[in-house]
């Protein structure tokens, strides 16, 4: 039998991040010591209180389906947390529990984008925001985030890309892959554009608790006139180190949630019951754990920014959020893919080529500093040696 994939699959490449990870893992299995800086996965264990809450839920027999929307008490807790931390007043009925931000991304776009619609998407960006709308028959139109602008929006460029087909704007704040955080002024101007052109905003804020150097994260939904047109996405993978638990959520007006749940119920049904109950504990009782991890990320970031900028031939800005550094390698005369392969082979350090995140990522490598301080020190030493050898050629 001949198997023919759907035509839409032509627009869905394999993840560039996972491709690097697979190659690095094979090298490791062959006995080579590879330092993994390619994956956005915290190296911390999930806080013990969260694990205990999950175990308690399992022992109590809470192993059945929940409402499609999520456990009521959990939705109430998410609404409370968002209201307290982001200054947006939500009710439980304005919350949908999802299986990670990945599913929330798909549901928010599948519910509202039609064939022929356009969606404005950052460049560079986590590529789900490019490929999900493409798979739905919509067209992603990218707006550039450049290092020389500290990864703020160039509004002349963005406004030139608006059309009568534009339906949605994606905001990833803090940014994956740059670590950039949008200023209040950037968000305020973006909100005016969204209101003027009657656009939906999908705001990915999963890294909102991981900001540094006194930076304040502002949720775009908190600005005047924005709650009613914003789908805010959040989750537990990053700040709570719960990547394998696969839990996220979206907050939006009830009418938007009701549209998204129809996608959710036919793809996922519901998130795991005991995971939802454990996450109630995360939101209520684990602020100190999150702050402890954030402080360690701050320490790692400070070291990496200094160490990388001391290596001749590469440079980086000082990112204010997430746990990524976008390293400029343009002086070295290699594409980002070539440089990532060179460092993996010669330095045994796994990094992601910036081109995996869009055209504006070319000339950069993404480093995740979500690994130990000692590994970061060794990685910088290896990178410095490999770059020095490259410059001699």
C-alpha positions in Angstrom: 0.0 0.0 0.0 1.2 3.5 -0.8 0.9 5.9 2.0 0.4 9.6 1.1 0.6 12.2 3.8 -1.7 15.1 3.7 -0.5 18.1 1.7 -0.4 20.3 4.7 2.4 18.1 6.1 4.7 19.7 3.5 4.8 22.8 5.7 5.7 21.0 8.9 9.4 20.3 9.1 11.0 18.4 11.9 12.1 20.6 14.9 15.6 22.0 14.5 16.0 21.9 18.3 15.2 18.2 18.4 17.5 17.4 15.5 20.5 18.9 17.4 19.4 17.0 20.5 19.1 13.7 18.7 22.6 14.0 17.2 24.1 15.1 20.6 22.4 12.2 22.3 23.9 9.7 19.8 27.4 11.2 20.4 26.8 10.8 24.1 25.7 7.2 23.8 29.0 6.6 21.9 30.9 7.7 24.9 31.6 11.3 24.2 31.0 13.9 26.9 28.5 16.4 25.4 27.3 19.5 27.2 23.6 20.1 26.4 22.8 23.8 26.0 20.2 23.2 23.2 17.1 22.3 25.1 14.8 24.6 27.1 14.5 22.2 30.0 15.3 23.3 33.5 17.8 21.1 35.2 16.1 21.5 38.6 13.9 18.7 40.0 10.2 19.6 40.4 9.7 21.0 43.9 9.0 18.3 46.4 5.6 19.8 47.5 4.3 19.5 43.9 5.4 15.8 43.7 3.9 15.1 47.1 0.6 16.6 46.0 0.5 14.5 42.8 1.2 11.4 44.9 -1.5 12.2 47.4 -4.0 12.8 44.5 -3.1 9.4 43.0 -3.4 7.6 46.3 -6.8 9.2 46.8 -7.9 7.6 43.5 -8.2 10.9 41.5 -7.4 9.1 38.3 -10.5 9.8 36.1 -11.5 12.3 33.5 -12.0 15.9 34.6 -14.2 18.5 32.9 -12.9 19.4 29.5 -12.3 22.9 30.9 -10.2 21.5 33.8 -10.8 20.9 37.6 -12.9 23.9 38.9 -10.6 24.5 41.9 -7.6 24.6 39.6 -9.3 27.0 37.2 -10.1 29.2 40.2 -6.5 29.1 41.4 -5.2 30.1 37.9 -7.7 33.0 37.8 -6.6 34.1 41.2 -2.9 33.9 40.3 -3.2 35.7 37.0 -5.3 38.5 38.7 -2.7 38.9 41.5 0.5 38.6 39.4 -0.5 40.1 36.0 -3.2 42.6 37.1 -5.9 41.1 34.9 -9.1 40.2 36.6 -10.1 36.7 35.5 -12.9 34.4 36.7 -12.7 30.6 36.6 -14.9 30.4 33.6 -12.3 32.4 31.6 -9.7 29.7 32.1 -9.1 26.6 30.0 -6.6 24.0 31.2 -4.4 22.5 28.4 -1.7 20.0 27.9 1.2 22.4 27.9 1.4 25.7 26.0 1.9 23.7 22.8 -1.7 22.5 22.9 -2.9 26.0 24.0 -1.2 27.5 20.9 -2.9 25.0 18.6 -6.3 25.4 20.2 -6.2 29.2 20.1 -5.3 29.3 16.5 -7.5 26.5 15.3 -10.5 28.1 16.9 -10.1 31.4 15.1 -7.9 31.2 12.0 -9.4 30.4 8.7 -7.8 29.6 5.3 -6.6 32.9 3.9 -6.3 34.7 7.2 -3.0 36.3 8.1 -1.3 36.3 11.6 1.6 38.5 12.6 4.3 36.5 14.2 7.7 37.5 15.7 10.9 36.6 13.8 12.8 34.9 15.4 10.3 32.8 17.4 9.4 29.4 18.7 8.4 27.8 15.4 5.1 26.5 16.6 3.8 30.0 15.9 4.9 29.7 12.2 3.9 26.1 11.5 0.6 25.8 13.3 -1.1 28.6 11.4 0.4 27.3 8.1 -1.0 23.8 8.8 -4.4 25.5 9.2 -4.3 27.2 5.9 -3.6 30.6 7.4 -0.5 32.7 6.4 2.1 33.7 9.1 3.5 37.1 8.3 6.7 37.8 10.3 7.8 41.0 12.0 11.4 41.3 12.9 13.0 41.4 16.3 16.6 42.7 16.0 19.5 42.7 18.3 20.3 46.3 17.6 16.8 47.3 18.8 17.2 45.1 21.9 14.6 42.8 20.4 11.8 45.4 20.6 9.3 45.8 17.8 10.1 48.0 14.8 6.6 49.4 14.4 7.2 50.9 11.0 7.9 47.4 9.7 5.0 45.8 11.6 2.4 48.3 10.4 3.6 47.9 6.8 2.6 44.3 7.1 -0.9 44.8 8.2 -3.6 44.0 5.7 -7.4 43.5 5.5 -6.6 39.8 6.0 -4.7 40.3 9.3 -6.7 38.6 12.1 -4.2 37.9 14.9 -0.9 39.1 16.4 1.4 36.7 18.3 3.4 38.1 21.3 6.0 36.0 23.0 7.1 37.8 26.1 9.7 37.0 27.4 11.0 35.7 24.2 12.1 32.3 23.1 14.8 32.3 21.6 16.2 35.8 22.4 15.4 36.2 26.1 14.1 39.7 25.2 11.4 41.3 27.3 9.0 43.9 25.7 9.0 47.3 27.3 5.8 48.9 28.6 6.1 51.4 25.7 6.3 48.6 23.1 3.3 46.8 24.5 1.3 50.0 24.8 1.9 50.9 21.1 1.1 47.3 20.1 -2.1 47.4 22.0 -3.2 50.5 20.2 -2.6 48.8 16.8 -4.6 45.7 18.0 -7.5 47.8 19.0 -7.4 50.0 15.9 -7.4 47.0 13.6 -9.7 44.9 15.7 -7.2 42.0 16.1 -6.9 39.1 18.4 -3.7 38.8 20.4 -2.2 35.5 21.4 0.2 36.3 24.3 2.6 33.5 25.2 3.8 34.4 28.8 5.1 31.1 30.0 8.4 32.7 31.0 6.8 35.7 32.8 8.2 34.7 36.2 11.7 34.4 34.9 12.9 38.0 34.5 16.2 39.5 35.7 18.0 42.6 36.7 14.9 44.2 38.2 13.0 43.9 34.9 9.2 44.0 35.3 7.1 41.8 33.1 3.9 43.4 31.9 1.0 41.3 30.6 -0.4 42.9 27.5 -3.9 41.9 28.6 -3.6 44.3 31.5 -3.5 47.3 29.2 -6.8 49.2 28.6 -9.1 47.6 26.1 -6.9 44.5 25.7 -8.4 41.8 28.0 -11.3 41.3 25.7 -9.1 40.6 22.7 -6.2 38.7 24.3 -5.6 35.0 24.7 -3.0 34.7 27.4 -1.0 31.4 27.5 0.7 30.2 30.6 2.1 27.0 31.9 4.2 25.1 34.5 7.1 23.6 32.5 9.6 26.5 32.9 9.2 28.4 36.2 8.2 25.2 38.1 10.5 22.8 36.3 7.6 20.6 35.3 8.4 19.9 31.6 7.4 16.3 31.7 4.1 17.0 33.5 2.7 18.6 30.4 0.4 21.3 31.8 -0.6 24.7 30.6 -3.6 27.0 30.3 -5.1 29.9 28.5 -7.0 32.8 30.0 -9.5 34.8 27.8 -13.0 36.1 27.8 -15.6 33.3 28.2 -16.7 33.5 24.5 -13.1 32.8 23.4 -12.7 30.0 25.9 -15.9 28.3 24.6 -14.5 28.4 21.1 -11.2 27.0 22.1 -12.6 24.2 24.2 -14.3 22.7 21.1 -10.9 22.2 19.6 -9.5 20.9 23.0 -12.3 18.4 23.6 -11.7 16.7 20.2 -8.0 16.5 20.5 -7.1 16.1 24.2 -10.3 15.7 26.2 -8.7 17.0 29.4 -5.3 17.3 31.1 -4.3 14.6 33.6 -6.4 14.9 36.8 -3.7 14.4 39.4 -1.3 16.7 37.5 -3.9 19.5 37.7 -4.3 18.9 41.5 -0.6 19.0 42.0 -0.4 22.3 40.1 -2.8 23.9 42.6 -0.1 23.4 45.1 2.4 24.9 42.7 0.4 28.1 42.5 -0.4 28.3 46.2 2.8 27.2 47.9 5.8 27.2 45.6 6.6 30.9 45.1 9.8 30.5 47.2 10.9 27.6 45.0 10.4 29.6 41.8 12.3 32.5 43.3 15.2 30.3 44.3 15.4 28.9 40.7 15.1 32.4 39.2 18.0 33.7 41.3 20.2 30.8 40.2 19.3 31.5 36.5 20.3 35.2 37.2 23.7 34.0 38.5 24.1 31.8 35.4 23.1 34.5 33.0 25.5 37.0 34.5 28.3 34.6 34.1 27.5 33.6 30.6 27.0 37.1 29.2 30.4 38.1 30.6 32.2 35.0 29.5 30.7 34.9 26.0 31.5 38.6 25.3 35.1 37.9 26.3 35.4 35.3 23.4 36.9 37.1 20.4 34.6 36.7 17.4 31.3 36.3 19.1 29.1 38.5 21.2 25.6 38.7 22.9 23.3 41.3 24.4 22.2 41.0 28.0 18.8 39.2 27.9 16.2 40.1 30.6 14.0 37.0 30.6 13.5 33.3 30.0 16.8 31.3 30.2 18.2 31.8 26.7 21.1 33.9 25.2 21.1 34.6 21.5 24.8 34.6 20.5 25.9 36.7 17.5 28.4 34.7 15.4 28.3 36.8 12.2 32.0 37.6 12.4 33.0 33.9 12.1 31.9 33.5 8.4 29.7 30.4 9.0 26.0 29.9 8.8 24.3 29.3 12.1 23.8 25.6 11.2 27.4 25.2 10.2 28.6 26.8 13.4 26.3 24.7 15.5 27.6 21.5 13.8 31.2 22.8 14.2 30.8 23.4 18.0 29.0 20.0 18.4 31.8 18.2 16.6 34.9 20.1 17.9 33.7 21.4 21.3 31.2 18.7 22.2 28.7 21.5 23.0 25.2 21.3 21.7 23.6 24.6 20.7 20.6 25.4 18.4 21.2 27.3 15.2 19.3 30.6 15.2 17.9 29.7 11.7 15.8 27.1 13.5 13.7 30.1 14.8 13.2 32.0 11.5 15.2 34.1 9.0 16.1 36.7 11.6 17.8 34.0 13.6 20.5 33.5 10.9 23.9 34.5 12.3 23.0 33.5 15.8 23.1 30.5 18.1 20.7 30.0 21.0 22.2 28.9 24.3 20.0 27.6 27.1 21.6 28.2 30.5 19.1 25.9 32.2 22.0 23.6 33.2 24.5 23.7 36.0 26.9 26.6 36.6 29.8 24.2 36.4 28.7 22.9 33.0 28.3 26.4 31.7 31.8 27.2 32.8 33.2 24.1 31.0 31.1 24.9 27.9 32.4 28.4 27.7 36.0 27.1 27.9 35.3 24.6 25.1 33.6 27.2 22.9 36.4 29.7 23.4 39.0 27.1 22.4 37.0 25.9 19.4 36.4 29.5 18.1 40.1 30.3 18.5 41.0 27.2 16.5 38.5 28.2 13.8 39.9 31.7 13.5 43.4 30.3 12.9 42.1 28.5 9.7 
